[in-house]
Amino acid sequence: MARVQPNELLVFLAVARERSFTRAAAKLGVSQSALSHAMRGLEAKLGLRLLNRTTRSVSPTEAGERLLQRIGPHFAEIDSELASLSELRDKPAGTIRITSGDHAANTILWPALTKLMRRYPDVKVEINIEYGLVDVVAERFDAGVRFGEQIEKDMIAVRIAPEMRMSVIGAPSYFKNHPLPKKPQDLTAHTCINLRLPTRGSLYAWEFERNKRKLNVHVDGQSSATTLIWRYMQRWRVLGWPICRRI
């Protein structure tokens, strides 16, 4: 048996429900001849007569009535689901999944998303904190937030924050026993908190720039972390240990 197409079943449903080719054609926006041709084609594929036709009326045969009762509710359910989806245009709902570094999540995303969630209570937000690069499509994320230099050239990106600069800071108690660094190279003689990024595979080199000249300094210390979250840095600072980088 030849494969029956959904649009052929829609033609049958329209005619069987309206009991008229004229009204069914008007409902579907097609000509009566096209409708009649489609019905003959469907009946030929099935090898069954689905409609009894007279010059005055149209009615389903036993096979047609059975088909109408079986598939009618399913098409009605599809129509209902499509209608409910259209409501999302006016009332956003569902889960938004975002992959982001912790600094962007805390300083940029959460402040903006808090307003969004208050406005649209049916929207849920899931933020995955990750420094490494991930395949947003394969991992089914709706968006990803990373530093500009981490974005691949073939990716579509939109800036969501101004240029970011980092500062070198240290605990006052630490500097009671250590001299203040005068230039970036002096940091190699100090105890620093290192940052290990999954994307680099090694400890992060502190980056400096002056007059468009760039300088990377590899610092040393007893502690390292995989995050820039400031609360962790504060805990170490209370101990009077380190010099660290802060965004």
N, C-alpha and C positions, 0 to 999 in steps of 0.2 A: 504494500500500500504506500502511495506517495505521501510524503510528509505534509501534514496540515499546518498552515501558518496561523499565528495568533490573529492576524487581521481578518482571516477568513472566519474564524470563530466569532469575532466581534460583529461581523456582518450578520451571521446567523442569529446571534443574541438580539441584535437590534430588530430584525424582522420578526423573530418569534415573540418578542415582548410587545412590539407595536401592533402585531397582527396586520401589518400593512407595509408593502414595499414603498409606497409613497411617503408615509410618515417616517419610515426607517431611513430612506434616502435623504429626507430633509434633516433628520437628526445627525446623520453622519456627514452631511455636506457633499454627497456624491449624487450622480444621476441614477435614476431607476434602472436603466439598462445596465450600468456598471454593477449595481447591486444584484440584479438578476443573474448576470454572467458569473459573478463571484459565488453565488449560491449554487448554481449548476456545477461549477468547478469543485466546490466542497463536497457535494453529493456524489460526484463522479469519483473523487478520491476515496470516499468512505464506502462506496458501493451501496449506499442506502438513501432512500428518500427521507428527508428531514421535514419537509413542509408539504402540506396539502394546499394546492392553489386552485382557486376558482376565479371567475371574473369579478366576484364581489368580495371574496374574503381569502385570508391566509391563516392557516393554523398548523401547529406542529403535529407531525405524525407521532406514533408511539415512540419511535427511536428519537425523534426530535425533542419530544417532551422529556425523555430520559436524559438526553444530552444537556438540555436547558437546565434541569434540576441539578445536574452534576457539576457543570462548569460555571453556571451563573454566579453562585456564591463566591467562587474563587476570583472571578473578575471583579466582583463588587469589593472584595477585600483589597485587591490591588488598587482600585480606584480610591479606596479609603486611605490606604497607606500613602499614596501619592499626594492626596489632599493634605495629610498631616505633615508631610515633608515640606510642602509649600508654606506652611505656617512658620517654618524656621527663618524665612525671609524677613518676617516682621518680629519674631520672638526668638532670638538666638538661644540654642540649647546644645548640650553635649559636652564632651571632654576635649580640652585643648592640651596637647602634649608638647612640651618645649624642653629642649636640651640646652643647658647654659652653664657657664662658669659661675662660681658662687658670688663673685663681686657684682657681675651684671644682674644676677637674680635678686640680690639684696638691695642694690641701689637704683636699679632701673625697672626691672620687671615687676617686682612685688608692689611698689607704689602705684604703678599703672594698672596692674591686674586687680588690685584691691578695689579700685574705682569701678572697673569693668564688672567684677563679680557682684558688687552692690547694686549695680544698675540692672544686671541680668542674672537673677538668682538661679536660673536653670543651667548656667554655664559652670562647668567644673574645670579646674586648672591643675595639671600635673607637671611639675618642674623636676627634671632629672639633672642633678649637679654632676658635671663631668668636664674635666679639662681636655681629655683626649678628643680627637675628631671622630665623629660617628657618621654613619650613612643615615641621614634623616629619613630617607624613603624606606630603606630596608628595615629600619627600627621603628617605623610608623610614627615619627614625630611630625608635628604640624609646622614646627619652626625650630631653628637653632640659633643661638647667640654665641659669638666668639669674637676675640680680638681681630681687628682688621687684617693683621699680617698672617692670620691663620686661615683666611678664606681663600679657597682655590680660585684661580682666575676664571674658570668656566662656570662658577656658581653665581646665582643671582643674589645680590646682597643689598640691604638698605641700612644706611647709618641710623642708629637709634640713640646715639649719645655723642657729645662733642669729643674732641681729642682728649686723651687721658694721659696724665703725667704722674710719675711715682716719686716719692720722697724717701730719703734715708733718715730714719729716726732711731733713737736709742734711749735706754733708761737712764735718768739722771744718776741713779745709784751706780750704774756701770761706769759712767764717766768720772766718778769720784776717784776711781783707781786706774783709769785709762785715759790717754790723751785724746783730744778731739781730732778726728781726721780732717786734714786740710784739703785733700784732693782725693778723687776716687781710688787711686792706687794705694792710698793709705789703709783702705779697708781690708786689705789682705793680711794686715797685722792685727786685726780685731776678731773677736768672737761674734759671728753673725748667724742669723737664722737663714738657712738655705731653703730654697723652694725647688721641689722636684716635679716637673711636668711630664705626664705620660707621653705627650706629643714629642718631647725631646729625648726622653730615655735617660737623661742625665740631669745633674743639678743645673738649675737655671743660672746663667751668667747675668749679673746685674748690668743693665744697659744704661749708659750715659750718653748725652749729646751736648755739644757746645759749638756754636758757630757752624752748625751742620756737619760737624765731625763727630763720628760715633766711636764710643769706647766701651768695651765689654770687660767687666772685672769678675774674676772667679774668686769668691770669698770662701772662708772656711769657718767652721763652728761645730759645736757639739750637737746641735739640733737641726732638724729639717722637717718640712711639712709638704703636703700635696695640696694645700689650700692657702688662699690669701685672706680667709675670714679673720677679721681683726680681733675677735674675742680670743682666739687662740694665741695670737701675738701678745695680747695684753697679759695673759697668764704667765707667759715666759718673762715678760718685761717686769712683772712684779717681783720675780726672783732676782732681778738685777743682772740677768745674763747678757742679753744680746743687743746687737744692732740689727735692724731689719728694714725691709722695704714696705712702704705703705702707699696704697693708691689714694 
